[in-house]
Amino acid sequence: MKLQPKMLLVFCSLTLLVGAPSLWTVRTTVHQILLDDVKNRGLSAASDLTRDSWRGYKAHSEHLFLPPLQSAQERAAASYAAALGLSGEVLAHTNVAEKGKVYNDVVTLEALRAGSTLTRISHTQEGALLLILAPVWSVEKNNVEEEFLFGGGNETLGKTRLGTVRLAIPLKKVLETEYRLFRKITVIVVTAGGASLLLILIFMRRLLLPIKSLSEGTSRISHGEYGINVPVFSRDELGQLANDFNQMSKALAETTISKDYLGNILSHMIDPLIVLSMDGIIQTANQAVLDLLGYAKQELEGQPAHTLFSAKDHLSSHGKQGTVITDSSVRNLEAEFITRSGARVPVLFSSSVLKNNEGVPSGIVVVAKDITERKHMESIIRQADKMSAVGQLAAGVAHEINNPLGIILGFAQAMVRRLRVNDPLEMPLKSIEKEAIRCKNLVKDLLTFSRTSKAEREPIDINRAIEEALPLIIAQARLTHIEVKQDLAPNLPHLLGNLNQIQQIIVNLSNNAFDAMGDRGGNLTVKTEIIKADPYQWICLRVTDTGVGIPSEILSRVFEPFFTTKPVGKGTGLGLSLIHEIVKKHSGTIDVESRPGCTEFCIKFPVH
């Protein structure tokens, strides 16, 4: 709770603790004063009544009772005055209708037994009444008034009790007067309290305004806003404190770099930056680190640095960190970060030791640069270089082999046509013809890598090309219990390409899928769809199988020429490399994703 509400709470509490009892005391005092005034007036009237009414008792004459009763009623402003006998019977009453009644209420019975004047307050339907009951004696003395006021006479002195006089004085006006006085006193007290509260608020505002300004200034400095000034409201101790604060703020502005300024620099850095303690604990990391690795800030800070690096990057044999981070500087070292999901991110890594003013190492600053895209481009360049080398080799070898191979195949076919039935040379010659044709197809595949081999292009409906190639694929699939599914998107735009080469892609990918699934069977799915990536459109061909999958360690090499995992004699290693070359000549892209039980090739052709 702030200081101002605390002071107000204390003031209000004290006001209630002091004011409420004071008001109650005032009201009680006023009530007693007014009641005593009425009581004294009634006692005086009752005293005169006892002095003047004993003759009526002696003569038993109502005529003698009424004048003193009416006089006492007027003097005391009573509701009525009455003269009672020894048994409480009404001998005379200012209200004639009451004559002859017997009063046997508790107050009357108590007064008949008492030897002195009795005063009681009675509550009736008409309101509160002050009852004064005084005994009347037979002997009149000079000091009757004094005896009456101080307790009345004493029967032991030879007096005989004649009866009791009764006055009933209404207290309604007394209570109304009491209420008006109390209300006025309350208004005065509340007004005085409100004025005091207002004065206290004004005083507190003048007192707390400098403190509030100092508090706000301190808060702004804690957030890095150095050089601010607070207003000086007075020349007292608070004013001196404000002057000292302004001088401190000016000194901080001249000697300290804003924390927010440094924070903005770190958060807007494109490259990841991490600050570690000397024992390898992550102290802080900028937003680029969090975005790259997928961590939240609170998840990363306080963790050991080795959680960020792959096992192969534990290069430091003597450092406390046990990673690429050492006690000396490291510059542009290739390493791998491990993301929160476990993925590897190649980075160009640099680190340096952070020292304090005394030159003692206090931490390590790590800067990394994501080189994922660079690695990808390097792999594309390496693949292109390999393709270029194989293409040049294929062009030279193919041209040298084609001519002698054509002569061998021609003479073999000519001799096969001239063979007689059951000729012993039939099997050797047909074998020569078969293997020559196989060599010719191999040379044709090699020529695909050569830029000198050109294929005519035309608008192609890729769905129709797939449907024409599927019968051959389905016929082969039935032999190995493989189910071929097709999911072809309707109304695809035409593709500018070579029909035979497109179908060759489908057949080669299907053959590879059959080899991966083997005799146990599975599913082969051929799917087409349109992909929109403004401002371009792509026709996407997906071929998915449920085979054993491609191991992750060789996934990046599947498009290399002559690379194969098949046994000797069952593969040349040119299938996927030929597909890669065909796709590249069609200005498309090919990607592969594989895991145990699923391999998917995604080929995208641009829509012209």
C-alpha positions as CSV (number, residue, x, y, z in Angstrom):
1,M,0.0,0.0,0.0
2,K,1.3,3.5,-0.8
3,L,2.1,6.1,1.8
4,Q,-0.9,8.4,1.1
5,P,-3.5,5.7,1.5
6,K,-1.7,4.5,4.7
7,M,-1.8,8.0,6.2
8,L,-5.5,8.4,5.2
9,L,-6.3,5.1,6.8
10,V,-4.5,6.0,10.0
11,F,-6.3,9.4,10.1
12,C,-9.7,7.9,9.5
13,S,-9.1,5.2,12.1
14,L,-8.0,7.7,14.7
15,T,-11.0,9.9,13.9
16,L,-13.4,7.0,14.4
17,L,-11.7,5.8,17.6
18,V,-11.7,9.3,19.1
19,G,-14.8,10.9,17.4
20,A,-17.3,8.1,18.0
21,P,-16.8,7.9,21.8
22,S,-16.7,11.7,22.0
23,L,-20.0,12.0,20.1
24,W,-21.5,9.3,22.4
25,T,-20.2,11.1,25.5
26,V,-21.7,14.5,24.2
27,R,-25.0,12.9,23.5
28,T,-25.1,11.2,26.9
29,T,-24.2,14.5,28.6
30,V,-26.8,16.5,26.8
31,H,-29.4,13.9,27.5
32,Q,-28.6,14.0,31.2
33,I,-28.5,17.8,31.4
34,L,-31.9,18.1,29.7
35,L,-33.4,15.3,31.8
36,D,-32.0,16.8,35.0
37,D,-33.6,20.2,34.1
38,V,-37.0,18.5,33.6
39,K,-36.5,16.5,36.7
40,N,-35.6,19.5,38.9
41,R,-38.6,21.4,37.5
42,G,-40.9,18.5,38.3
43,L,-39.5,18.0,41.8
44,S,-40.0,21.7,42.6
45,A,-43.6,21.5,41.4
46,A,-44.1,18.2,43.3
47,S,-42.7,19.8,46.5
48,D,-45.2,22.6,46.3
49,L,-48.0,20.1,45.6
50,T,-47.2,18.1,48.7
51,R,-47.3,21.2,50.8
52,D,-50.6,22.5,49.4
53,S,-52.5,19.2,49.0
54,W,-52.5,17.8,52.6
55,R,-55.5,19.9,53.4
56,G,-57.4,18.1,50.7
57,Y,-56.4,14.8,52.2
58,K,-57.6,16.0,55.6
59,A,-60.9,17.2,54.3
60,H,-61.3,14.5,51.7
61,S,-62.5,17.2,49.3
62,E,-61.8,17.1,45.6
63,H,-62.4,20.9,45.5
64,L,-59.3,21.4,47.7
65,F,-57.2,19.1,45.5
66,L,-57.8,20.6,42.0
67,P,-56.2,24.0,42.4
68,P,-52.7,22.8,43.6
69,L,-52.9,19.9,41.1
70,Q,-53.5,22.2,38.1
71,S,-50.8,24.6,39.4
72,A,-48.3,21.9,39.6
73,Q,-49.3,20.5,36.2
74,E,-48.7,23.9,34.6
75,R,-45.4,24.6,36.4
76,A,-43.9,21.2,35.5
77,A,-45.5,21.1,32.0
78,A,-46.9,17.8,33.0
79,S,-49.4,15.6,31.1
80,Y,-51.4,15.3,34.3
81,A,-51.2,15.6,38.1
82,A,-53.0,13.3,40.5
83,A,-53.6,12.7,44.2
84,L,-53.6,9.1,45.3
85,G,-54.8,7.4,48.4
86,L,-52.8,5.0,50.6
87,S,-54.0,2.1,48.4
88,G,-53.4,3.8,45.0
89,E,-56.9,4.9,44.4
90,V,-57.3,8.3,42.6
91,L,-58.7,10.9,44.9
92,A,-58.3,13.7,42.5
93,H,-57.0,14.1,38.9
94,T,-56.6,16.9,36.4
95,N,-58.3,14.5,34.0
96,V,-61.7,14.1,35.7
97,A,-62.3,10.8,34.0
98,E,-59.5,9.2,36.0
99,K,-61.1,9.8,39.4
100,G,-61.9,6.7,41.3
101,K,-59.5,4.4,39.4
102,V,-56.9,2.4,41.3
103,Y,-53.2,2.6,40.0
104,N,-51.5,-0.7,40.7
105,D,-48.6,-0.4,38.3
106,V,-45.1,-1.3,39.5
107,V,-44.0,2.3,39.9
108,T,-47.1,3.3,41.9
109,L,-46.8,0.3,44.2
110,E,-43.1,1.0,44.7
111,A,-43.9,4.6,45.6
112,L,-46.6,3.7,48.1
113,R,-44.1,1.6,49.9
114,A,-41.3,4.2,49.8
115,G,-41.0,6.9,52.4
116,S,-39.4,9.4,50.0
117,T,-39.9,11.0,46.6
118,L,-39.5,8.5,43.7
119,T,-38.7,9.4,40.1
120,R,-39.0,6.9,37.2
121,I,-39.1,7.0,33.4
122,S,-42.0,5.1,31.9
123,H,-42.6,4.3,28.3
124,T,-46.2,4.3,27.1
125,Q,-48.0,4.4,23.8
126,E,-47.9,8.2,24.0
127,G,-44.1,8.2,24.5
128,A,-41.7,8.4,27.3
129,L,-42.9,10.0,30.6
130,L,-41.0,11.1,33.7
131,L,-43.0,10.0,36.7
132,I,-42.5,11.9,40.0
133,L,-44.3,10.4,43.0
134,A,-44.0,12.2,46.4
135,P,-45.6,11.2,49.8
136,V,-47.9,13.6,51.6
137,W,-47.7,13.8,55.5
138,S,-50.1,15.1,58.0
139,V,-47.7,17.4,59.9
140,E,-46.4,20.5,58.1
141,K,-42.9,21.6,59.1
142,N,-40.9,24.7,58.3
143,N,-38.3,22.6,56.6
144,V,-40.7,20.5,54.6
145,E,-39.1,21.6,51.4
146,E,-35.6,20.7,52.5
147,E,-36.9,17.3,53.9
148,F,-38.7,16.7,50.6
149,L,-35.7,17.5,48.4
150,F,-33.3,15.5,50.5
151,G,-35.5,12.4,50.9
152,G,-38.8,13.4,52.5
153,G,-40.0,13.1,56.2
154,N,-39.6,10.3,58.6
155,E,-42.6,8.6,60.3
156,T,-40.7,8.2,63.5
157,L,-41.0,11.9,64.1
158,G,-44.8,11.6,64.6
159,K,-46.0,12.3,61.1
160,T,-48.8,10.3,59.5
161,R,-48.9,9.5,55.8
162,L,-52.0,10.8,54.1
163,G,-51.3,9.7,50.5
164,T,-49.1,10.2,47.4
165,V,-49.1,12.9,44.7
166,R,-48.1,11.9,41.1
167,L,-46.8,14.0,38.2
168,A,-46.4,12.6,34.7
169,I,-44.1,14.9,32.6
170,P,-43.8,14.0,28.9
171,L,-40.2,13.8,27.5
172,K,-41.0,14.2,23.9
173,K,-39.8,17.8,23.7
174,V,-36.7,16.9,25.7
175,L,-35.8,14.1,23.3
176,E,-36.5,16.3,20.3
177,T,-34.3,19.0,21.8
178,E,-31.6,16.4,22.5
179,Y,-31.8,15.1,18.9
180,R,-31.5,18.6,17.4
181,L,-28.5,19.5,19.6
182,F,-26.8,16.2,18.8
183,R,-27.4,16.6,15.1
184,K,-25.9,20.1,15.2
185,I,-22.9,18.9,17.2
186,T,-22.5,16.0,14.7
187,V,-22.6,18.4,11.8
188,I,-20.0,20.6,13.4
189,V,-17.7,17.6,14.2
190,V,-18.1,16.1,10.7
191,T,-17.5,19.5,9.1
192,A,-14.4,20.0,11.2
193,G,-13.2,16.5,10.4
194,G,-13.7,17.0,6.7
195,A,-11.9,20.3,6.8
196,S,-9.1,18.6,8.7
197,L,-9.0,15.8,6.1
198,L,-8.8,18.3,3.3
199,L,-6.0,20.1,5.0
200,I,-4.2,16.8,5.5
201,L,-4.7,15.9,1.9
202,I,-3.2,19.2,0.8
203,F,-0.3,18.8,3.1
204,M,0.2,15.2,2.0
205,R,0.1,16.2,-1.6
206,R,2.7,18.9,-1.1
207,L,4.8,16.4,0.9
208,L,4.4,13.4,-1.4
209,L,4.6,15.1,-4.8
210,P,8.5,15.4,-4.6
211,I,8.7,11.8,-3.3
212,K,6.5,10.7,-6.2
213,S,8.7,12.5,-8.7
214,L,11.8,10.9,-7.2
215,S,10.2,7.5,-7.4
216,E,9.2,7.9,-11.0
217,G,12.7,9.2,-11.9
218,T,14.3,6.2,-10.1
219,S,12.0,3.8,-12.1
220,R,12.9,5.4,-15.4
221,I,16.6,5.2,-14.6
222,S,16.2,1.5,-13.7
223,H,14.9,1.0,-17.2
224,G,17.9,2.8,-18.7
225,E,16.6,6.4,-19.2
226,Y,19.6,8.2,-17.9
227,G,20.0,12.0,-17.8
228,I,16.4,12.7,-16.7
229,N,15.7,15.6,-14.2
230,V,13.0,15.8,-11.5
231,P,11.4,19.1,-10.5
232,V,12.6,20.8,-7.3
233,F,9.6,22.0,-5.3
234,S,11.2,23.4,-2.2
235,R,14.5,24.2,-0.5
236,D,14.1,21.9,2.4
237,E,15.5,18.4,2.8
238,L,13.3,17.0,0.0
239,G,14.5,19.8,-2.4
240,Q,18.1,18.9,-1.5
241,L,17.3,15.3,-2.3
242,A,15.9,16.2,-5.7
243,N,19.0,18.2,-6.5
244,D,21.2,15.3,-5.6
245,F,19.1,12.9,-7.7
246,N,19.4,15.2,-10.8
247,Q,23.2,15.3,-10.4
248,M,23.4,11.5,-10.1
249,S,21.2,11.1,-13.2
250,K,23.4,13.5,-15.2
251,A,26.5,11.5,-14.1
252,L,24.9,8.2,-15.1
253,A,24.0,9.6,-18.5
254,E,27.6,10.6,-19.1
255,T,29.2,7.3,-18.0
256,T,26.6,4.5,-18.6
257,I,25.3,3.0,-21.8
258,S,21.5,2.4,-21.7
259,K,20.5,-1.2,-21.0
260,D,17.6,-0.8,-23.4
261,Y,20.0,0.4,-26.0
262,L,22.2,-2.7,-25.6
263,G,19.1,-4.8,-25.5
264,N,17.8,-3.4,-28.8
265,I,21.2,-4.1,-30.4
266,L,21.1,-7.7,-29.2
267,S,17.5,-8.3,-30.1
268,H,17.9,-6.9,-33.6
269,M,21.0,-8.9,-34.4
270,I,20.5,-11.2,-37.4
271,D,23.1,-13.7,-36.1
272,P,22.7,-15.7,-32.9
273,L,24.6,-14.4,-29.9
274,I,25.0,-16.2,-26.6
275,V,26.7,-15.1,-23.3
276,L,28.1,-17.8,-21.1
277,S,29.6,-17.9,-17.7
278,M,33.1,-19.3,-17.3
279,D,31.7,-22.7,-16.3
280,G,29.7,-22.9,-19.5
281,I,26.2,-21.9,-18.2
282,I,24.1,-19.9,-20.6
283,Q,23.5,-16.4,-19.1
284,T,21.6,-14.8,-21.9
285,A,20.7,-15.4,-25.5
286,N,19.3,-13.0,-28.1
287,Q,16.1,-13.4,-30.1
288,A,18.0,-14.9,-33.1
289,V,19.1,-17.9,-30.9
290,L,15.6,-18.5,-29.7
291,D,14.2,-18.3,-33.3
292,L,16.9,-20.6,-34.6
293,L,16.7,-23.3,-31.9
294,G,13.0,-23.1,-31.0
295,Y,13.5,-22.5,-27.3
296,A,11.8,-20.0,-25.0
297,K,14.0,-17.6,-23.2
298,Q,13.4,-19.1,-19.7
299,E,14.0,-22.6,-21.1
300,L,17.5,-21.8,-22.4
301,E,19.0,-19.5,-19.8
302,G,20.7,-21.4,-16.9
303,Q,21.3,-24.5,-19.0
304,P,24.8,-25.9,-19.8
305,A,26.2,-24.8,-23.1
306,H,26.9,-28.4,-24.3
307,T,23.2,-29.0,-24.8
308,L,23.4,-26.8,-27.8
309,F,26.1,-28.7,-29.7
310,S,26.2,-32.1,-31.4
311,A,28.4,-34.8,-29.9
312,K,31.0,-34.4,-32.7
313,D,31.6,-30.8,-31.7
314,H,33.0,-31.7,-28.2
315,L,36.4,-30.5,-29.3
316,S,37.9,-29.0,-26.2
317,S,39.9,-31.5,-24.3
318,H,41.0,-29.2,-21.4
319,G,38.3,-26.5,-21.2
320,K,35.6,-26.7,-18.6
321,Q,32.9,-26.6,-21.2
322,G,33.8,-29.7,-23.0
323,T,32.6,-28.3,-26.3
324,V,34.0,-26.1,-29.1
325,I,34.1,-23.4,-26.5
326,T,37.6,-23.1,-25.1
327,D,39.4,-20.6,-22.8
328,S,40.8,-18.9,-25.9
329,S,39.2,-17.3,-28.9
330,V,37.7,-19.4,-31.7
331,R,37.1,-17.9,-35.1
332,N,34.9,-19.2,-38.0
333,L,34.8,-22.8,-36.9
334,E,32.1,-25.0,-38.5
335,A,29.9,-26.7,-35.9
336,E,26.3,-27.9,-35.5
337,F,23.7,-26.6,-33.1
338,I,21.0,-29.0,-31.8
339,T,17.5,-27.5,-31.9
340,R,14.8,-28.1,-29.3
341,S,13.2,-30.7,-31.6
342,G,16.6,-32.5,-32.1
343,A,17.3,-31.2,-35.6
344,R,20.9,-30.2,-36.5
345,V,21.7,-26.7,-37.8
346,P,25.1,-26.1,-39.3
347,V,26.7,-22.9,-38.1
348,L,29.9,-20.9,-38.5
349,F,31.0,-20.5,-34.9
350,S,33.1,-17.9,-33.2
351,S,33.8,-17.2,-29.5
352,S,35.9,-14.9,-27.3
353,V,36.5,-14.5,-23.6
354,L,34.8,-11.6,-21.8
355,K,37.0,-9.9,-19.2
356,N,36.1,-7.4,-16.5
357,N,37.9,-4.2,-15.7
358,E,40.7,-6.0,-13.8
359,G,41.3,-8.3,-16.8
360,V,39.9,-11.4,-15.0
361,P,37.8,-13.6,-17.3
362,S,34.1,-13.3,-16.4
363,G,32.4,-15.0,-19.3
364,I,32.4,-16.1,-22.9
365,V,30.7,-14.4,-25.8
366,V,29.5,-16.8,-28.6
367,V,28.5,-15.6,-32.1
368,A,27.2,-18.1,-34.7
369,K,26.0,-17.8,-38.3
370,D,23.5,-20.1,-39.7
371,I,25.0,-21.7,-42.9
372,T,22.2,-24.1,-43.7
373,E,21.5,-22.3,-47.0
374,R,25.2,-22.2,-47.8
375,K,25.5,-25.9,-47.2
376,H,22.5,-26.6,-49.4
377,M,24.0,-24.5,-52.2
378,E,27.3,-26.2,-51.8
379,S,25.7,-29.6,-52.2
380,I,23.8,-28.3,-55.3
381,I,27.1,-27.1,-56.8
382,R,28.8,-30.4,-56.0
383,Q,26.0,-32.3,-57.6
384,A,26.1,-30.0,-60.6
385,D,29.9,-30.5,-60.9
386,K,29.5,-34.3,-60.7
387,M,26.7,-34.2,-63.3
388,S,28.8,-32.0,-65.6
389,A,31.8,-34.3,-65.3
390,V,29.7,-37.4,-65.9
391,G,27.9,-35.6,-68.8
392,Q,31.2,-34.8,-70.5
393,L,32.5,-38.3,-69.9
394,A,29.2,-39.8,-71.2
395,A,29.3,-37.7,-74.3
396,G,32.8,-38.8,-75.2
397,V,32.4,-42.4,-74.3
398,A,29.0,-42.7,-76.0
399,H,30.2,-41.4,-79.3
400,E,33.2,-43.7,-79.2
401,I,31.1,-46.7,-78.4
402,N,28.1,-46.1,-80.6
403,N,29.8,-46.8,-83.9
404,P,31.5,-50.1,-83.1
405,L,28.4,-51.2,-81.1
406,G,26.2,-50.4,-84.1
407,I,28.3,-52.6,-86.3
408,I,28.3,-55.5,-83.8
409,L,24.5,-55.3,-83.4
410,G,23.9,-55.0,-87.1
411,F,26.0,-58.1,-88.0
412,A,24.5,-60.0,-85.1
413,Q,21.0,-59.3,-86.2
414,A,21.8,-60.1,-89.8
415,M,23.3,-63.5,-88.9
416,V,20.3,-64.2,-86.6
417,R,17.9,-63.7,-89.5
418,R,19.8,-66.3,-91.6
419,L,19.9,-69.0,-88.9
420,R,18.2,-72.3,-89.6
421,V,16.2,-74.1,-87.0
422,N,18.2,-75.8,-84.3
423,D,21.3,-74.1,-85.5
424,P,24.0,-74.5,-82.8
425,L,25.0,-70.8,-83.3
426,E,21.5,-69.6,-82.5
427,M,22.0,-69.2,-78.7
428,P,25.4,-67.4,-78.9
429,L,24.2,-65.0,-81.7
430,K,21.0,-64.1,-79.9
431,S,23.0,-63.5,-76.7
432,I,25.2,-61.2,-78.6
433,E,22.2,-59.4,-80.0
434,K,20.6,-59.1,-76.5
435,E,23.7,-57.8,-74.8
436,A,24.4,-55.4,-77.7
437,I,20.9,-53.9,-77.3
438,R,21.5,-53.6,-73.5
439,C,24.7,-51.8,-74.2
440,K,22.9,-49.5,-76.7
441,N,20.3,-48.6,-74.1
442,L,23.1,-47.9,-71.6
443,V,24.8,-45.6,-74.0
444,K,21.5,-43.9,-74.7
445,D,21.1,-43.3,-70.9
446,L,24.6,-41.9,-70.8
447,L,23.8,-39.5,-73.6
448,T,21.1,-38.0,-71.5
449,F,23.8,-36.3,-69.4
450,S,25.2,-34.8,-72.6
451,R,24.0,-31.3,-73.6
452,T,24.4,-32.4,-77.2
453,S,21.4,-34.8,-76.8
454,K,18.3,-32.7,-77.4
455,A,14.7,-33.8,-77.1
456,E,11.7,-32.1,-78.7
457,R,9.2,-30.5,-76.3
458,E,5.5,-30.1,-76.6
459,P,2.5,-29.2,-74.4
460,I,1.8,-32.4,-72.3
461,D,-1.1,-33.4,-70.2
462,I,0.8,-35.0,-67.3
463,N,-2.2,-36.9,-66.1
464,R,-2.5,-38.5,-69.5
465,A,1.2,-39.3,-69.6
466,I,0.8,-41.1,-66.2
467,E,-2.3,-43.0,-67.4
468,E,-0.4,-44.2,-70.5
469,A,2.5,-45.4,-68.4
470,L,0.5,-47.0,-65.6
471,P,-0.5,-50.2,-67.5
472,L,3.1,-51.3,-67.7
473,I,3.7,-50.4,-64.0
474,I,0.5,-52.2,-62.9
475,A,1.4,-55.4,-64.8
476,Q,4.8,-55.5,-63.1
477,A,3.2,-54.7,-59.7
478,R,0.8,-57.7,-59.8
479,L,3.8,-60.1,-59.9
480,T,5.0,-58.7,-56.5
481,H,1.6,-58.2,-54.8
482,I,1.9,-54.4,-54.9
483,E,-1.2,-52.2,-55.2
484,V,-0.8,-49.2,-57.4
485,K,-3.0,-46.2,-56.5
486,Q,-3.5,-43.0,-58.4
487,D,-4.7,-39.6,-57.2
488,L,-4.7,-37.3,-60.1
489,A,-5.9,-33.7,-59.7
490,P,-8.4,-32.7,-62.5
491,N,-8.0,-29.8,-64.9
492,L,-4.2,-29.4,-64.6
493,P,-2.5,-27.0,-67.0
494,H,-0.4,-28.5,-69.7
495,L,3.4,-28.9,-69.1
496,L,5.9,-28.0,-71.8
497,G,8.2,-31.1,-71.9
498,N,9.1,-34.4,-73.6
499,L,6.5,-37.1,-73.2
500,N,8.9,-40.0,-73.3
501,Q,11.2,-38.4,-70.7
502,I,8.2,-37.7,-68.3
503,Q,7.1,-41.3,-68.6
504,Q,10.6,-42.5,-68.1
505,I,10.6,-40.6,-64.7
506,I,7.4,-42.4,-63.7
507,V,8.7,-45.8,-64.7
508,N,12.1,-45.4,-63.1
509,L,10.7,-44.2,-59.8
510,S,8.1,-47.1,-59.8
511,N,10.9,-49.7,-60.5
512,N,12.9,-48.3,-57.5
513,A,9.8,-48.5,-55.4
514,F,9.2,-52.1,-56.4
515,D,12.8,-53.0,-55.4
516,A,12.3,-51.2,-52.0
517,M,9.1,-53.1,-51.3
518,G,10.3,-56.5,-52.6
519,D,8.2,-59.6,-52.5
520,R,6.3,-58.7,-49.3
521,G,4.2,-56.2,-51.3
522,G,2.9,-52.8,-50.3
523,N,1.4,-49.7,-51.8
524,L,2.6,-47.4,-54.6
525,T,0.8,-44.1,-54.9
526,V,1.1,-41.7,-57.9
527,K,-0.4,-38.3,-57.2
528,T,-0.6,-35.0,-59.0
529,E,-1.6,-31.5,-57.7
530,I,-1.2,-27.9,-58.5
531,I,0.9,-25.7,-56.0
532,K,0.5,-22.0,-56.0
533,A,3.5,-19.9,-54.8
534,D,2.9,-16.3,-55.9
535,P,3.7,-15.3,-58.6
536,Y,4.3,-18.9,-59.8
537,Q,2.4,-22.1,-60.3
538,W,3.9,-25.6,-60.1
539,I,2.6,-29.0,-61.2
540,C,3.7,-31.4,-58.5
541,L,4.1,-35.1,-59.1
542,R,4.4,-37.2,-56.0
543,V,5.5,-40.9,-56.0
544,T,5.2,-42.6,-52.6
545,D,5.9,-46.2,-51.6
546,T,5.7,-48.2,-48.4
547,G,9.2,-49.8,-48.7
548,V,12.0,-50.1,-46.2
549,G,13.0,-46.4,-46.7
550,I,16.4,-44.8,-47.5
551,P,18.9,-44.6,-44.7
552,S,19.5,-41.0,-43.6
553,E,23.3,-41.3,-44.1
554,I,22.9,-42.0,-47.8
555,L,19.9,-39.9,-48.5
556,S,22.0,-37.0,-49.8
557,R,23.8,-39.2,-52.3
558,V,20.8,-40.9,-54.1
559,F,21.1,-38.6,-57.1
560,E,24.8,-39.2,-57.6
561,P,25.7,-41.0,-60.9
562,F,26.8,-44.6,-60.5
563,F,25.8,-44.6,-56.8
564,T,23.7,-47.7,-55.9
565,T,23.0,-50.0,-53.0
566,K,21.7,-52.8,-55.2
567,P,23.8,-56.0,-55.7
568,V,26.3,-56.2,-58.5
569,G,24.5,-56.8,-61.8
570,K,21.1,-55.5,-60.6
571,G,21.7,-51.8,-61.0
572,T,23.9,-49.3,-62.7
573,G,23.4,-46.3,-60.4
574,L,22.1,-44.2,-63.2
575,G,18.3,-44.4,-62.5
576,L,17.8,-41.5,-60.1
577,S,20.7,-39.5,-61.6
578,L,18.9,-39.7,-65.0
579,I,15.6,-38.6,-63.4
580,H,17.5,-35.7,-61.8
581,E,19.0,-34.6,-65.1
582,I,15.6,-34.8,-66.9
583,V,13.9,-32.8,-64.2
584,K,16.7,-30.2,-64.3
585,K,16.3,-29.9,-68.1
586,H,12.6,-29.3,-67.6
587,S,13.5,-26.4,-65.2
588,G,12.0,-28.4,-62.3
589,T,13.0,-29.5,-58.9
590,I,13.1,-32.9,-57.2
591,D,13.1,-33.6,-53.5
592,V,13.0,-36.9,-51.5
593,E,11.8,-37.6,-47.9
594,S,12.2,-41.0,-46.4
595,R,11.7,-42.8,-43.2
596,P,11.2,-46.5,-42.4
597,G,8.0,-47.6,-44.1
598,C,7.6,-44.6,-46.4
599,T,9.6,-42.9,-49.1
600,E,8.2,-40.0,-51.2
601,F,9.7,-38.3,-54.2
602,C,8.3,-34.8,-55.0
603,I,8.9,-33.4,-58.5
604,K,7.7,-29.9,-59.4
605,F,7.5,-28.6,-62.9
606,P,6.9,-24.9,-63.6
607,V,3.7,-23.9,-65.4
608,H,4.5,-21.7,-68.4
